[in-house]
Amino acid sequence: MAVVKLTQKLVDSQKWAGKTALLRDAKTPGLILAVNKTSKTWKIQADLWQRRKLIKTVRHTMGSTEDMSLDEARTRAQEVLAQIKKGIDPNAPDAPIDPGSVANWTIQQLWDAYEAELVRRGRSPRTIKDFRGYLDRHLSNWRSLRLHEITNSMCADRFNDLTDEVGPVAANHAIGALRTAWNRSAAGRSNHTDPVPLQPNPTASIVKNAVAARTQVVLPHDLPKWWEATEALPNPLRRCMHRFGLLSGLRPGKLMALERDWIDFPNHVIHLPAEVMKRREAFDLPLSTPMLELLEEAFTIGDVLYSGSPWVFPTRSTKGGVVATSVAREKSMTGQTGHPLRRTHKTMALVAGVSDLKSALLLHHKIGNISDVYASPAAMHQDLVAQQELVSEHILATANVLN
């Protein structure tokens, strides 16, 4: 096959010479002029690769020289060659890309891959459940879509719809989950193992909704009414849970997942294992006397309602069986249960005279400076129990519970 620098004049001058002649364009590798008995046509020839494997050599006819000039043929050739480079056969453009290619993953496969990574990294069951929930609640009708089908405009439209339908926070979380899964589980694999290119993250240009930091807190002057509201709850175990949440400042997920075996009554401590903690570090929660009394009350109620349950605050599943409580909110106490109680604990600790360092240790917050990092909570345990006693006493006195 001759390689020549084609010109429009040369193309026009070619004649049939008894057999098909093929002239390969020197300027556009892969572009071929085929001179046949009754026509002259433009063709493309290139190797089709998928996942570093040669699938076949593709020859594709683009059209006649009567319908397409040399310049037009070169422009079209670049488009077809780019398609072949992506692993797509121009003779069968609707055929699926090699199933092993990341670009051909479905959104469901993307979710499964990132969920497996979360498990491998030892992330908490709550984190994994939340991640799965974003697909189930907000992207369920995208499950079967291939990654190469997802466009920027699709993501932008879905983000705007979610903002209107379920609110700015949920929209941020859903698109953020897609962005993270794409970057962590798809982009890396495509860059290093797939010849079929994966397009840039289609959520990258989306600017998340501006959301004010949550500042809900049960203020000191509201504590008497708050305590009365917990007394009115029909479920005595949930009453114990919320009160313990106030006195401990535990994050809601950890509060609801507390297990009986973690509690050391004689030493006034709950040993929360690293795998359930946000920072993947074990945490010993110091217990005041009122906190111990609430735990004893919860044990007594639990033994009656859910005998044999390993959890401190169990409930009955809608599917049958006993499980750890998974709902922190109360309809009758909007904004007054769950995480706001953590802010209340911090506020009351400082007012009670507990130092910022020690109140941070009670809540398992990150320590502010390198000097504080050297402080050993284990060595300070007795002092931290005393500090917890101060916080509990101040909370109960403010709530008009103490006589």
Stockholm file with secondary structure:
# STOCKHOLM 1.0

chainA/1-403         MAVVKLTQKLVDSQKWAGKTALLRDAKTPGLILAVNKTSKTWKIQADLWQRRKLIKTVRHTMGSTEDMSLDEARTRAQEVLAQIKKGIDPNAPDAPIDPGSVANWTIQQLWDAYEAELVRRGRSPRTIKDFRGYLDRHLSNWRSLRLHEITNSMCADRFNDLTDEVGPVAANHAIGALRTAWNRSAAGRSNHTDPVPLQPNPTASIVKNAVAARTQVVLPHDLPKWWEATEALPNPLRRCMHRFGLLSGLRPGKLMALERDWIDFPNHVIHLPAEVMKRREAFDLPLSTPMLELLEEAFTIGDVLYSGSPWVFPTRSTKGGVVATSVAREKSMTGQTGHPLRRTHKTMALVAGVSDLKSALLLHHKIGNISDVYASPAAMHQDLVAQQELVSEHILATANVLN
#=GR chainA/1-403 SS CEEECCCHHHHHHCCCCSSCEEEEESSSTTEEEEECSSCEEEEEEEEEEETTEEEEEEEEEEEETTTSCHHHHHHHHHHHHHHHHTTCCTTSTTSCCCTTSGGGCBHHHHHHHHHHHHHHTTCCHHHHHHHHHHHHHHSGGGTTCBGGGCCHHHHHHHHHHHHHHHCHHHHHHHHHHHHHHIIIIIIHHHHHHCSSCCCCCTTTTCCCCCCCCCCCCCCGGGHHHHHHHHHTCSCHHHHHHHHHHHHHCCCHHHHHTCBGGGEETTTTEEEECGGGSTTSCCEEEECCHHHHHHHHHHHHHHHHHSTTCSBSSEEECTTSSEEECCCCCCGGGTTSSSTHHHHHHHHHHHHTTCCHHHHHHHHTCCCSSHHHHTCCTTTTHHHHHHHHHHHHHHHHHHTTCCC
#=GC SS_cons         CEEECCCHHHHHHCCCCSSCEEEEESSSTTEEEEECSSCEEEEEEEEEEETTEEEEEEEEEEEETTTSCHHHHHHHHHHHHHHHHTTCCTTSTTSCCCTTSGGGCBHHHHHHHHHHHHHHTTCCHHHHHHHHHHHHHHSGGGTTCBGGGCCHHHHHHHHHHHHHHHCHHHHHHHHHHHHHHIIIIIIHHHHHHCSSCCCCCTTTTCCCCCCCCCCCCCCGGGHHHHHHHHHTCSCHHHHHHHHHHHHHCCCHHHHHTCBGGGEETTTTEEEECGGGSTTSCCEEEECCHHHHHHHHHHHHHHHHHSTTCSBSSEEECTTSSEEECCCCCCGGGTTSSSTHHHHHHHHHHHHTTCCHHHHHHHHTCCCSSHHHHTCCTTTTHHHHHHHHHHHHHHHHHHTTCCC
//
